[in-house]
Amino acid sequence: MIKSMHGIIHGRTIELSEDPGVADGQEVEVQVKVKPSVKEWGAGILRTAGALANDPYWDAIMDQVHKARKVQRRPQLDGE
């Protein structure tokens, strides 16, 4: 018998969402496929927030970007 059902893992135990219909103590073969969880919009970026904090390499790059954005980009007209 092959039957697919959903469950939740707790350590080495899987809590099934329904009765599997097999005798207690019966040996079974299990294949685990992780079901993608539905997250709130923006949850992915929040998990990475702060990943580069206090990193001297990236701090230097961001400092260069900040300075480059402060440079005057518009050409100056004569008389100004």
Distance bins in CASP14 RR format, pairs under 12 A and 6 or more apart:
PFRMAT RR
TARGET T0000
AUTHOR 0000-0000-0000
RMODE 2
METHOD distances of the structure
MODEL  1
1 20 0 0 0 0 1 0 0 0 0 0 0
1 21 0 0 0 0 1 0 0 0 0 0 0
1 22 1 0 0 1 0 0 0 0 0 0 0
1 23 0 0 0 0 0 1 0 0 0 0 0
1 26 0 0 0 0 0 1 0 0 0 0 0
1 28 0 0 0 0 1 0 0 0 0 0 0
1 29 0 0 0 0 0 1 0 0 0 0 0
2 20 0 0 0 0 0 1 0 0 0 0 0
2 22 0 0 0 0 0 1 0 0 0 0 0
2 28 0 0 0 0 0 1 0 0 0 0 0
2 29 0 0 0 0 1 0 0 0 0 0 0
2 30 0 0 0 0 0 1 0 0 0 0 0
2 31 0 0 0 0 1 0 0 0 0 0 0
3 16 0 0 0 0 0 1 0 0 0 0 0
3 17 0 0 0 0 0 1 0 0 0 0 0
3 18 0 0 0 0 1 0 0 0 0 0 0
3 19 0 0 0 0 0 1 0 0 0 0 0
3 20 1 0 0 1 0 0 0 0 0 0 0
3 21 0 0 0 0 1 0 0 0 0 0 0
3 22 0 0 0 0 1 0 0 0 0 0 0
3 28 0 0 0 0 1 0 0 0 0 0 0
3 29 0 0 0 0 0 1 0 0 0 0 0
3 30 0 0 0 0 0 1 0 0 0 0 0
3 31 0 0 0 0 0 1 0 0 0 0 0
4 16 0 0 0 0 0 1 0 0 0 0 0
4 17 0 0 0 0 0 1 0 0 0 0 0
4 18 0 0 0 0 0 1 0 0 0 0 0
4 20 0 0 0 0 0 1 0 0 0 0 0
4 30 0 0 0 0 0 1 0 0 0 0 0
4 31 0 0 0 0 1 0 0 0 0 0 0
4 32 0 0 0 0 0 1 0 0 0 0 0
4 33 0 0 0 0 1 0 0 0 0 0 0
4 35 0 0 0 0 0 1 0 0 0 0 0
5 14 0 0 0 0 1 0 0 0 0 0 0
5 15 0 0 0 0 0 1 0 0 0 0 0
5 16 1 0 1 0 0 0 0 0 0 0 0
5 17 1 0 0 1 0 0 0 0 0 0 0
5 18 1 0 1 0 0 0 0 0 0 0 0
5 19 0 0 0 0 1 0 0 0 0 0 0
5 20 1 0 0 1 0 0 0 0 0 0 0
5 21 0 0 0 0 1 0 0 0 0 0 0
5 22 0 0 0 0 0 1 0 0 0 0 0
5 28 0 0 0 0 0 1 0 0 0 0 0
5 30 0 0 0 0 0 1 0 0 0 0 0
5 31 0 0 0 0 0 1 0 0 0 0 0
5 33 0 0 0 0 0 1 0 0 0 0 0
5 35 0 0 0 0 0 1 0 0 0 0 0
6 14 0 0 0 0 1 0 0 0 0 0 0
6 15 0 0 0 0 1 0 0 0 0 0 0
6 16 1 0 0 1 0 0 0 0 0 0 0
6 17 1 0 1 0 0 0 0 0 0 0 0
6 18 0 0 0 0 1 0 0 0 0 0 0
6 20 0 0 0 0 0 1 0 0 0 0 0
6 32 0 0 0 0 0 1 0 0 0 0 0
6 33 0 0 0 0 0 1 0 0 0 0 0
6 34 0 0 0 0 0 1 0 0 0 0 0
6 35 1 0 0 1 0 0 0 0 0 0 0
7 13 0 0 0 0 0 1 0 0 0 0 0
7 14 1 0 1 0 0 0 0 0 0 0 0
7 15 1 0 1 0 0 0 0 0 0 0 0
7 16 1 0 1 0 0 0 0 0 0 0 0
7 17 1 0 1 0 0 0 0 0 0 0 0
7 18 0 0 0 0 1 0 0 0 0 0 0
7 20 0 0 0 0 0 1 0 0 0 0 0
7 30 0 0 0 0 0 1 0 0 0 0 0
7 32 0 0 0 0 1 0 0 0 0 0 0
7 33 0 0 0 0 0 1 0 0 0 0 0
7 34 0 0 0 0 0 1 0 0 0 0 0
7 35 0 0 0 0 1 0 0 0 0 0 0
8 14 1 0 0 1 0 0 0 0 0 0 0
8 15 1 0 1 0 0 0 0 0 0 0 0
8 16 0 0 0 0 1 0 0 0 0 0 0
8 17 1 0 0 1 0 0 0 0 0 0 0
8 32 0 0 0 0 0 1 0 0 0 0 0
8 34 0 0 0 0 0 1 0 0 0 0 0
8 35 0 0 0 0 1 0 0 0 0 0 0
8 37 0 0 0 0 0 1 0 0 0 0 0
9 15 1 0 0 1 0 0 0 0 0 0 0
9 16 0 0 0 0 0 1 0 0 0 0 0
9 30 0 0 0 0 0 1 0 0 0 0 0
9 32 1 0 0 1 0 0 0 0 0 0 0
9 33 0 0 0 0 0 1 0 0 0 0 0
9 34 0 0 0 0 1 0 0 0 0 0 0
9 35 0 0 0 0 0 1 0 0 0 0 0
10 16 0 0 0 0 0 1 0 0 0 0 0
12 30 0 0 0 0 0 1 0 0 0 0 0
12 32 0 0 0 0 0 1 0 0 0 0 0
13 30 0 0 0 0 0 1 0 0 0 0 0
14 20 0 0 0 0 0 1 0 0 0 0 0
14 28 0 0 0 0 0 1 0 0 0 0 0
14 30 1 0 0 1 0 0 0 0 0 0 0
14 31 0 0 0 0 0 1 0 0 0 0 0
14 32 1 0 0 1 0 0 0 0 0 0 0
16 22 0 0 0 0 0 1 0 0 0 0 0
16 28 0 0 0 0 0 1 0 0 0 0 0
16 30 0 0 0 0 0 1 0 0 0 0 0
17 35 0 0 0 0 0 1 0 0 0 0 0
20 26 0 0 0 0 1 0 0 0 0 0 0
20 28 1 0 0 1 0 0 0 0 0 0 0
20 30 0 0 0 0 0 1 0 0 0 0 0
21 28 0 0 0 0 0 1 0 0 0 0 0
22 28 1 0 0 1 0 0 0 0 0 0 0
22 29 0 0 0 0 0 1 0 0 0 0 0
22 30 0 0 0 0 0 1 0 0 0 0 0
37 43 0 0 0 0 1 0 0 0 0 0 0
37 44 0 0 0 0 0 1 0 0 0 0 0
39 45 0 0 0 0 0 1 0 0 0 0 0
39 46 0 0 0 0 1 0 0 0 0 0 0
39 47 0 0 0 0 1 0 0 0 0 0 0
40 46 0 0 0 0 1 0 0 0 0 0 0
40 47 0 0 0 0 0 1 0 0 0 0 0
42 48 0 0 0 0 0 1 0 0 0 0 0
42 49 0 0 0 0 0 1 0 0 0 0 0
43 49 0 0 0 0 0 1 0 0 0 0 0
44 51 0 0 0 0 0 1 0 0 0 0 0
45 51 0 0 0 0 0 1 0 0 0 0 0
50 58 0 0 0 0 0 1 0 0 0 0 0
51 58 0 0 0 0 1 0 0 0 0 0 0
52 58 1 0 1 0 0 0 0 0 0 0 0
52 59 0 0 0 0 1 0 0 0 0 0 0
52 60 0 0 0 0 0 1 0 0 0 0 0
52 61 0 0 0 0 1 0 0 0 0 0 0
52 62 0 0 0 0 1 0 0 0 0 0 0
53 59 0 0 0 0 1 0 0 0 0 0 0
53 62 0 0 0 0 0 1 0 0 0 0 0
54 62 0 0 0 0 0 1 0 0 0 0 0
55 61 0 0 0 0 1 0 0 0 0 0 0
55 62 0 0 0 0 1 0 0 0 0 0 0
56 62 0 0 0 0 0 1 0 0 0 0 0
56 63 0 0 0 0 0 1 0 0 0 0 0
57 63 0 0 0 0 0 1 0 0 0 0 0
57 64 0 0 0 0 0 1 0 0 0 0 0
58 64 0 0 0 0 0 1 0 0 0 0 0
58 65 0 0 0 0 0 1 0 0 0 0 0
59 65 0 0 0 0 0 1 0 0 0 0 0
59 66 0 0 0 0 0 1 0 0 0 0 0
60 66 0 0 0 0 0 1 0 0 0 0 0
60 67 0 0 0 0 0 1 0 0 0 0 0
61 67 0 0 0 0 0 1 0 0 0 0 0
61 68 0 0 0 0 0 1 0 0 0 0 0
62 68 0 0 0 0 0 1 0 0 0 0 0
62 69 0 0 0 0 0 1 0 0 0 0 0
63 69 0 0 0 0 0 1 0 0 0 0 0
63 70 0 0 0 0 0 1 0 0 0 0 0
64 70 0 0 0 0 0 1 0 0 0 0 0
64 71 0 0 0 0 0 1 0 0 0 0 0
65 71 0 0 0 0 0 1 0 0 0 0 0
72 80 0 0 0 0 0 1 0 0 0 0 0
74 80 0 0 0 0 0 1 0 0 0 0 0
END
